[in-house]
Amino acid sequence: MSKNILIIGATSAIATAVARQYAAQGATLYLVARNEEKVQVLSNDLRIRGAKDVISKIADVDFLDQHEAIVKNICVELKQIDIALIAHGVLPDQKQVENDVGATLKSFNTNALSTISLLTLLAHQFVRQQQGVIAVITSVAGDRGRQSNYVYGASKSMVSTFLQGLRNRLFFHHVKVLDIKPGFVDTPMVAHLKKSALWAQPEKVAKDILYAIDKKKDILYTPFFWRYIMLIIKNIPECLFKQLKL
């Protein structure tokens, strides 16, 4: 049976890779993103790849006051959401946010507050359905604050903590909540950074996401080895950790 898939932040590299895999399964895809041209190109691509239907909505989720109307329209058009993936986000310049409180708050609005707002509204629909999966892309950076990206990491940590509580609440309504924690992924957002063997391609991460959704997992580290890397990092005593330049 064809699934109804909602993807918010649909033109991001990981979200696009996920959408293509669901299109190949004949799913109906509802895409939410800011860039109309990119969404149109992606929609055409997904139809060619086998999507049953593709619906698109142009919206900037930074504007929290628009969320209620956005989610209401989604629910009217889809009627049932089998899987909702929230994939939008930004990687702020750490030096800028250290010196500009406005930039810090703006990054929190995009990476944390907008996601939490959308999750709160979408949860009502999933409670009504009494089934489905909510998946959110956070980051391994949220597992421990590091001097190189602690503003970004703190925003992702905030979402992960929210997801823990939401997962607990929605368990009793037969709804799964998946926290997706990628490590380094080779996307346009980090095109300026030097790559190494630890970097993954979006297509690999997308395969892991679909697998985790199918297996009804709660947390996904992708690629898998990041679970062990972060386990080590989280267990370094603070008296030593603060001396490291990470």
N, C-alpha and C positions, 0 to 999 in steps of 0.2 A: 504494500500500500504506500502511495506517495506521501512523503513527509512535508510539512510546512516548516521552513527554516527561516528564522529572522536573524539578520546579521546587521549589527550597528557598528559603523566604522568599516563598511564593506569594502572600501577600496584600499585598505591597508594590505601589505603583502601577505601576511598570514591569513587574514580573512578572505582574500581573493583565492588563495590556494584551497582553503576549506570550501568555499562556494563552488569551485570547479569540481571538487570531488563529489559534493552533493548533487550537482547538476548531472553528473554522469550516472547517478542513481535515479534520475528522473524526479527529483524533488521540486517543489514550488519554493522559490526563494524571494524573500522580501528584503531588499537592500536599503539601508539608511546610510547616507554619507553627505559630505558637504559639496563635493565637486561634481556638478551635473555632467560635464563632459566625460569624466572618468567613469561615472556610474553608467552612462549610456553605452560606453565601449564595453564595460564589464557585462552589462545586461545582454548585449548582443552575443558576446562570447559564450555566456552561460546557456543561452538558447541553442547555440550551435552544438554545445557539448551535451545536450539532452535534457535540460531543465524542462519540467512540465509547464511552468509559468515563471515569469520574473516580474516582480513589482518593485518599483523604486520610489524612494522618498528623499528629496533633497532637504537636509536640515543640518543646522549647526548645534550640536548637543551642548555646547558651552552655555547656551541660553536656557537656563533651568526652567524658566517660566513657560517655555514652550513644550516641555516634556509631557505634560498631561494630555495635551491635544495630540501630540505625536503618537503616544501609546494608544490612545483611544481610537485613532484612525487605523492603526495597525490591527488592533483587535477586531474592528468592524470588517476590515478587508480580508483578514485571514480566518477569522472566527475561532480557529484553534491554532496554537503555536506548539509544535512538537519540540522544537529546539530553538532556544534564543542564545545567540553568541554576541557578547559585547566585546568589541575588539579595538575601539578607538583609544588614542593616547598620544602623548608627546614626550620627547626626551629633552628636558630643559638643559640649557647650558649651566653647569654647576657654578661657575664663577659669576655668572650674571645673577642667579638667584641668591647667591651669598650676599650680594650687594644691593639687591633691589627687592624689597618686600612685595611690591606689586607683581613682579614676575613670579615670585614664589607662590603667591596666592592664586595667580592665574594658572600655574601648572597644577596646583591642587584642585582647582575647579575642573580642569579637563580630566585629570587622571583619577581623581577620587570622587569629588562631589557629584559630578555629572553621572558617573557610573552608579553611585549609590542612589541617586534620585531615580534613574531609570529602573534599577533593580526593585526599588520599593513599589513603583507603579506596575511593573511587569508581574511582580509576585501576586498581585490581586487576580490577574488573569489565570495564572497557574493554579492558584487555590481553587478558583471556579472550575477549572478543568479537572483537577485532582489527578494530574499526570503531566509528564513532560520533563525537559532538561533545561536548566539555565547554566550556561558556561561563560566564564569571564577570563580574559587574558590579563593576568597581573604580571609578575616578574620575580625571578629569584632575587632581584635587588631588594625586595621587600622582606627578605628573611633576616637581614641584619644591616643596620646603618653603617655605611662606609663613607669616608671623607670625599671620595670621588663622585658620589651621586646620591647623597643622603636625602635630598629633597625629593627626587624621583622615587627613591626607595621607600621613603616614609609614606608617600601617597599610595604606592602599591600595597604596602603593609596595611594601611587603613582599609583598603578594599578587601584584602584577604581576611582580616578580622571580621569585617561585616559579613563576608561570605560564610564564615564559620557559623555565626549566629543564624543567618538565613537558612543555611543547610539544616541546622538543628530544627528550626521552626517548620520548614517545608517537608521534612522527612515524614511528618505525620499527615501530610497531604499527598504522599506518593510522588513528590517532585524531587528530582536529583539536582544538586548544585555542584558544579565542577569548577575548581580553581586551577587555572592553567598557568604554570610558572615556567616560561621559557628562559633559557640562558641566552647566550649571544646568538642572534639570528641575523643573517645577512639581508637586510632590508634597506630601502632608500633612506629611512630615518637615521641609520648609522653608517651611511655610505662614506662618511669622512673618517671613520675609525679604521685602524689597522686590523686586519683579520688574521686568525690563527686556526689551528686544528680544532679548537673548541667551538668554532662557529658552525651553525647549522643553516641549511637552506629552508625557506618557508614551506616548501612542499613536504619535507620530512616532518616538520612540526605539525603541519596539517594532518598528515597520516596518523600521527600520535594522538591528535585531538579527536579524530573520528573514532579511533580505537578506544580511547578513554571514555567517550560518550557511550559507545556500544557496550562497554564493560561496566558501565555505571560507577565509575570511579569518583572519588571525592576530590583528590588532588593529583595533578599531573605535573611532574618535572620533565621537561623536554629540551634536548635529548635526555635520556634516562640518567646519564652519569652526573647530571647537575644535582640530583638528590644527594649523592654522596659528597660532592664538592661542598654543598651548602651545609651538610651535616657536620663536616669538619670545621667550616668557617663559624657556624653557630656555636660550636663548643670550645672555641679558643677563649680562654679567660679574658675578661675585659682589661685587666691590668697589662696583659700582653698585646691584646688586639689594638688598643688605642695607640700603640707605638708603631704599628704597621702602616705603611703607605699603600693602602688598597683603594 
